[in-house]
Each structure stands twice: as C-alpha cells, then as structure tokens.
C-alpha cells in the first residue's frame, strides 16, 4: 500500500509531519460567545481596507508591466528606498536601498536566512520562549536549536556565552542568534540597552550572525524601544528584519531584511521564489510615501495601548491572586504565569469559559523550560471584550484549583 508518510523528509519529520498528535493552539469550546486570544494580528476592524484597495487598484491600472511580472532580485527599488529612510529612525545609522531585500513576510526572511547561512548541524541560538515559526524554519534546514532564557532585560548573555563555549568544545559552530528585542513574542519584554550592547559586542567577536526580528518595534504605546542591535554594531554582523504583517495586514505577505550589502546579495542569489507581488510592493510604497502609513501606525499604537490596558486591568482586578505578569510597552501580547497548578489544564478550563489562548509550552523547544505561562494576544478584540477576560479566567482558575 502506498504510504506517503514513508517519503516525508527528515526535516519535515522534525516538524511533526506524519505524526498523529494534534495541536493545542486552539482548544475547542462550546461557549456561545468565545473570546479568541490566540493569534497576534492587526485589529480586523481597523485594517486600512479603503486605502489599500485604492492603492492596489492604482498600481495595477497604471499599465506598468513591471507590477504584473516576476519581481526578481531585491524587490521594488522605490519601496526599498523608502524603507531606507523610514527605518533610519530605528537604526540611527545610514544605509542605502541595496542593503534591503523584500521577502514573503518575515517567514520568508527566515527561510532565506536559513537557506543562505545555515548548514546541517550548525547551532542557532534562539530565545526560550520564542516565536515557533522561526524555530520550525531552523529545524527544517536541520540546524541545531539551543535556547536561552529571558529575564527582565531580555535574552540571557550568560547563557549565550555558555552555549557558545559548549558548542566550541563539541566542535560545533554557532552560526546565528535569533532575537526579538522589542516587545517580545510571546513574553512582551523589551531588551535593555546594556543587554543589547553586551550581545552585539559578544556576537561580533565570535563571528555569530545576529538575526534581529524588529516585527513589533514600531508598535510602541508611548516610548520607542532602545537603539537596535543593528545600530549598535553599525550594521556589522546583524541582519535586521521586519514585516508589514503586524502594522498593516498579514495578508500582504511583505517583509524585509536589512544588512550589509554582501549579506543581502548572498540572500538574493539563494532565493528561488521569483519575488513577491510587485503590485503589493508598489501599493505599500505609496501608502508610506503619502503619509497614510505613519498616521495609521500612530492610531494603532493608541488602539493597542488601550487594549493592552483593558486586558491588564481585568486580569489584575479578577485574577491577581492566581497569576502574575508584566504589562508590555508595545506589541500584541501578555505572558501571564499561573502561581498555582498547571497551565495546561487551565487552558482547557478557560476554553469551557469561552477563553481561547495557547499554553506557554508551545513556545519552547525544550518544554522543561516552561514555567506555567500562557500567551494572550489582545490585538484582535475590543477593550470592552477584553474586560470580560478577567472574570472568565477567574472562573477557570476556580474550576481547576478548587
């Protein structure tokens, strides 16, 4: 009998392809009015539908064949030039458009990084917890994942140094370090300036390529984050990536990588996707150039700040005896930790109360690092709806602990 699972690649098996186990990302609920806190994505009610519809139509109706053809190489030069100027505020370091390359979202950036720089068995350090999509991409390319814990200042420099030392003793090369320094997913913490300097300096001396995920950097509520690692190292040994998925819409599938020209050129040579939707790139370029993007992001900062406050206030009022967490200064997520019991039964009890959120263990490669956290995404619900989370979660705690 033909067995497709016998043909699955080793890289795919590492991702669970061919396995029978299911996923705990979205636990079923029969509640009549569920609140979904699973996915971190822009508020559906505040997406710029009218502007993007108009700009995409204008791009196609321009009659320029380039917007309907393959987009080879680095991507739309106009958008890359705009990114050069727009991102200067986060890097404080001059660059040119050839230091940017456009991909299919941040996931496309990581695919390209791994295809270009990660050999079978290379060690890649990630934060624990971290964004699972990145970890899965590294595993697919047969990289060896090593996790470092996160404290109030960000990724542990001591743990990074010890992993590098251990790897050198094993004859292994640490090829990369992937970090989310600003409004971390899932923890929400922002890496301190001192920690950034320590990590940037150490990785440069050890020839470790830093992949700096700046997905949430612009989504601060009141104060922008410290200078980027890219800025601290003047662009040396750092690939900084971003995406319009979190600031505009996930369906655009448009991300970018910034780095030294030699690194960007290497990534250009290894890409095999023929680029991504030129008319989308053209529309986004005009969205930024016109000032609409800046106004949109400013509104989103206020919106997400209000949503974060609503969820935080509700959790503190109703669940202060059961959990602890830090309020985030930006991004989409809270990372509460249950003070008693096991967080996995809590997620199931919460589902019975109509609250859907993932258990924190899903954000670790080494689940022994998990400490009874759960992740809650607040960006997809109104402040009024988020105010209901506390009472429902308290009922779930009482169900589990009493």
C-alpha positions in Angstrom: 0.0 0.0 0.0 1.3 3.5 -0.9 2.5 5.2 2.2 3.1 8.9 1.8 4.5 9.2 5.4 7.4 6.9 4.5 8.5 9.6 2.0 8.5 12.6 4.4 11.9 14.3 4.7 13.8 14.2 7.9 13.4 18.0 8.2 9.6 17.6 7.9 9.6 14.9 10.5 11.2 17.3 12.9 8.1 19.5 12.5 5.7 16.6 13.3 4.7 15.8 9.7 3.4 12.3 9.6 2.7 12.2 13.4 -0.7 11.6 14.8 -0.7 14.1 17.6 -2.9 17.2 17.3 -2.3 20.8 18.2 -3.3 22.7 21.4 -3.2 26.1 19.8 -6.9 26.4 19.6 -8.8 24.3 22.1 -12.4 23.7 21.1 -15.1 25.4 23.0 -18.9 25.2 23.0 -19.3 28.7 24.6 -21.8 30.9 22.8 -19.6 34.0 22.9 -16.0 32.9 22.8 -13.1 35.4 23.1 -10.1 34.3 20.9 -6.8 35.4 22.3 -4.7 33.1 20.1 -3.5 34.9 17.1 -1.4 38.1 17.2 -2.5 40.1 14.2 -3.7 43.6 13.4 -7.2 44.5 14.6 -9.6 43.4 11.9 -11.9 46.4 12.5 -9.0 48.8 11.9 -7.3 47.5 8.8 -6.9 50.1 6.1 -9.2 48.4 3.6 -10.2 51.6 1.6 -6.6 52.9 1.3 -5.1 49.6 0.3 -7.9 48.8 -2.2 -7.4 52.2 -3.8 -3.6 51.9 -3.9 -3.5 48.4 -5.3 -6.0 49.4 -8.0 -4.0 52.4 -8.9 -0.8 50.2 -9.1 -2.5 47.8 -11.5 -4.3 50.4 -13.5 -1.0 52.3 -14.1 -0.4 50.0 -17.1 3.2 49.4 -16.0 4.0 45.8 -16.9 6.5 45.6 -14.1 3.8 45.5 -11.4 2.3 42.3 -13.0 5.6 40.5 -13.7 8.1 38.5 -11.7 9.9 40.6 -9.1 13.5 39.3 -9.4 16.3 40.3 -7.1 15.9 42.5 -4.1 12.4 43.8 -4.8 10.8 47.2 -5.7 13.6 49.8 -5.6 11.2 52.6 -4.7 10.0 50.7 -1.6 13.5 49.8 -0.6 14.5 53.4 -0.9 11.5 54.4 1.3 12.5 51.8 3.8 16.0 53.1 3.9 14.6 56.5 5.1 11.7 55.2 7.2 13.9 52.8 9.2 16.6 55.3 9.9 14.7 56.4 13.0 15.2 52.9 14.4 18.8 52.4 13.4 20.4 55.9 13.6 22.7 54.5 11.0 22.7 55.5 7.3 22.1 52.8 4.7 21.2 52.5 1.1 18.4 50.7 -0.8 20.7 47.8 -1.7 21.0 47.0 1.9 17.3 45.9 1.9 15.7 42.9 0.3 12.0 42.2 0.2 10.5 38.7 1.0 7.2 37.0 1.6 6.7 38.3 5.1 9.2 37.7 8.0 8.8 34.0 7.5 10.3 34.5 4.0 13.1 36.4 5.6 13.9 33.4 7.9 13.6 30.9 5.1 16.2 32.9 3.2 18.5 33.3 6.2 18.5 29.5 6.7 18.9 28.7 3.0 21.8 31.1 2.7 23.7 30.7 6.0 22.6 27.6 8.0 24.4 24.2 7.2 23.2 20.9 8.5 24.2 20.7 12.2 25.0 24.4 12.6 24.0 25.7 16.0 21.4 28.5 16.0 20.6 30.1 19.4 17.0 31.3 20.0 15.3 32.7 23.0 13.2 30.4 25.1 10.4 31.1 24.7 10.3 32.3 21.1 8.2 32.6 18.0 7.6 28.9 17.0 7.5 29.7 13.3 11.2 30.7 13.4 12.2 27.6 15.3 10.4 25.4 12.9 12.2 27.0 9.9 15.6 26.5 11.5 14.7 22.8 12.2 13.5 22.3 8.6 17.0 23.3 7.5 18.5 20.9 10.0 20.0 23.5 12.3 20.6 22.6 15.9 18.5 24.7 18.2 19.8 26.0 21.5 17.6 28.1 23.8 18.5 30.8 26.1 16.3 32.1 28.9 14.8 35.6 29.0 14.8 37.9 32.1 13.5 41.4 32.6 16.4 42.8 30.4 16.0 40.3 27.5 17.9 37.2 26.4 20.5 36.0 28.9 24.0 37.0 27.8 25.5 34.5 30.3 23.5 31.6 28.7 24.5 32.8 25.2 28.2 32.7 26.2 27.9 29.3 27.8 26.2 27.8 24.8 28.9 29.2 22.5 31.6 27.7 24.8 29.9 24.3 25.0 29.4 24.3 21.2 33.1 25.1 20.6 34.1 22.2 22.9 31.9 19.9 20.8 33.5 21.2 17.6 30.2 22.8 16.6 29.9 26.3 15.0 27.3 28.7 16.4 26.1 30.2 13.1 23.4 32.5 14.3 21.4 34.1 17.2 17.8 34.9 16.6 16.3 37.5 19.0 13.1 39.6 19.2 14.4 42.6 21.3 11.3 44.8 21.1 8.0 43.8 22.7 8.9 40.2 22.5 6.6 37.5 21.2 5.4 35.9 23.5 6.9 37.5 26.6 6.3 41.2 25.8 9.6 42.3 27.3 11.9 44.8 25.6 15.7 44.2 25.8 17.6 46.8 27.7 20.2 48.9 26.0 23.0 47.4 28.1 22.0 43.9 27.2 21.9 44.9 23.5 25.4 46.2 23.8 26.7 43.1 25.5 25.1 40.7 23.0 26.1 42.8 19.9 29.7 43.0 21.1 30.0 39.4 22.0 28.5 38.1 18.8 30.7 40.3 16.7 33.8 39.0 18.4 32.6 35.4 17.9 31.5 35.8 14.3 27.9 34.9 15.2 25.4 36.4 12.8 22.5 38.1 14.7 19.0 38.0 13.2 17.2 40.8 14.8 13.4 40.5 14.5 12.0 44.0 14.6 8.4 43.0 13.8 7.0 44.9 16.7 9.5 47.8 17.0 7.1 50.4 15.7 4.2 49.3 17.7 5.2 51.0 21.0 2.4 52.6 23.1 4.3 55.6 24.5 8.0 55.3 24.2 10.1 53.8 21.3 12.5 51.0 22.2 16.3 51.5 22.6 18.6 51.6 19.6 18.6 48.4 17.6 21.4 45.8 17.7 21.9 46.7 14.0 22.6 50.3 15.0 24.9 49.4 17.9 27.1 47.3 15.6 26.9 49.8 12.7 25.3 47.1 10.6 28.2 44.6 11.1 27.1 41.0 11.7 23.5 41.8 12.1 20.5 41.1 9.8 17.5 43.1 10.8 14.1 42.0 9.6 10.7 43.5 9.7 7.3 43.0 8.2 4.1 44.9 7.3 2.0 41.9 8.6 1.7 43.5 12.0 1.4 47.2 11.1 -0.9 46.8 8.0 -2.3 43.3 7.4 -1.0 39.8 7.5 -2.4 39.0 4.0 0.1 41.4 2.4 2.9 38.8 2.9 5.5 41.5 2.6 8.6 41.6 4.8 12.1 42.9 4.5 15.7 42.2 5.6 18.3 44.8 6.2 22.0 44.1 6.3 25.4 44.5 4.8 25.3 44.6 1.0 27.4 41.4 0.8 24.9 39.5 3.0 21.9 40.9 1.2 23.5 39.9 -2.2 24.1 36.4 -0.9 20.4 36.1 0.1 19.4 37.4 -3.3 21.4 34.7 -5.0 19.8 31.9 -3.0 16.2 32.9 -3.4 14.1 30.8 -5.7 10.6 32.3 -5.2 10.7 34.8 -8.1 9.9 37.6 -5.7 6.5 38.5 -4.3 3.6 40.5 -5.8 5.1 43.7 -7.3 1.7 45.5 -7.2 1.6 44.9 -3.5 5.1 46.4 -3.1 4.1 49.4 -5.2 0.9 50.0 -3.2 2.7 49.8 0.1 5.4 52.2 -1.1 2.8 54.7 -1.9 1.0 54.1 1.4 4.2 55.1 3.2 5.2 57.9 0.9 1.8 59.6 1.2 1.9 59.7 5.0 -1.1 57.4 5.4 1.1 54.7 6.9 2.5 56.9 9.6 -1.0 58.1 10.5 -2.3 54.5 10.5 0.5 53.3 12.8 0.0 56.2 15.2 -3.6 55.2 15.5 -2.7 51.6 16.1 -0.3 52.5 18.9 -3.2 54.2 20.7 -5.6 51.4 20.0 -3.3 48.6 21.1 -2.2 50.5 24.2 -5.9 50.8 25.2 -6.4 47.1 24.5 -3.4 46.1 26.5 -4.5 48.3 29.4 -8.0 46.8 29.3 -6.7 43.2 29.4 -4.1 44.0 32.1 -6.7 45.8 34.3 -9.1 43.0 34.0 -6.5 40.3 34.9 -5.2 42.4 37.9 -8.7 43.0 39.2 -10.1 39.5 39.0 -7.0 37.2 38.9 -4.4 38.9 41.0 -4.4 36.0 43.5 -3.9 33.5 40.8 -1.3 34.8 38.3 1.5 37.4 37.8 2.5 39.2 34.7 4.3 42.3 33.4 2.5 45.0 31.4 4.1 45.4 28.0 5.0 48.7 26.5 4.1 47.6 23.0 3.3 44.8 20.6 0.4 42.3 20.9 1.0 40.0 23.8 0.8 39.4 27.6 2.6 36.4 29.2 0.8 35.7 32.5 2.2 33.0 34.8 -0.1 30.8 36.9 1.0 30.9 40.5 -0.5 27.6 41.4 -1.4 24.4 39.4 -0.5 23.5 35.9 -1.2 25.9 33.0 -2.2 23.2 30.5 -5.4 22.2 32.5 -6.0 26.0 32.9 -6.2 26.5 29.1 -8.8 23.7 28.9 -10.8 25.1 31.8 -10.6 28.5 30.2 -12.0 27.1 26.9 -15.1 26.0 28.8 -15.5 29.6 29.9 -15.1 30.8 26.3 -11.5 31.9 26.6 -9.1 30.5 23.9 -5.4 31.0 24.3 -2.3 28.8 23.9 -0.3 27.2 26.7 3.2 28.6 27.1 4.9 25.3 26.5 4.1 25.6 22.8 6.7 28.4 22.6 9.6 26.3 23.7 11.7 23.7 22.0 12.8 22.4 25.4 9.5 22.3 27.3 11.3 21.7 30.6 12.0 25.5 30.5 8.2 26.2 30.7 7.1 27.8 33.9 3.3 27.7 33.8 2.9 30.7 31.5 0.2 31.3 28.8 0.2 33.7 26.0 -2.7 36.2 25.4 -3.0 38.3 22.3 -5.0 41.4 22.9 -4.9 43.0 19.4 -7.9 41.2 17.9 -10.5 42.2 20.5 -12.1 45.4 21.6 -11.3 46.9 25.0 -14.9 46.1 26.1 -14.4 42.4 25.2 -11.1 42.2 26.9 -12.6 43.5 30.1 -14.5 40.2 30.2 -11.4 38.1 30.3 -10.6 38.5 34.0 -14.0 37.3 35.3 -14.0 34.3 32.9 -10.4 33.4 33.7 -11.1 33.6 37.5 -13.9 31.1 37.0 -11.5 28.8 35.1 -8.9 29.1 38.0 -11.6 28.2 40.5 -12.6 25.2 38.4 -9.1 23.9 38.3 -7.9 24.7 41.8 -11.0 24.3 44.0 
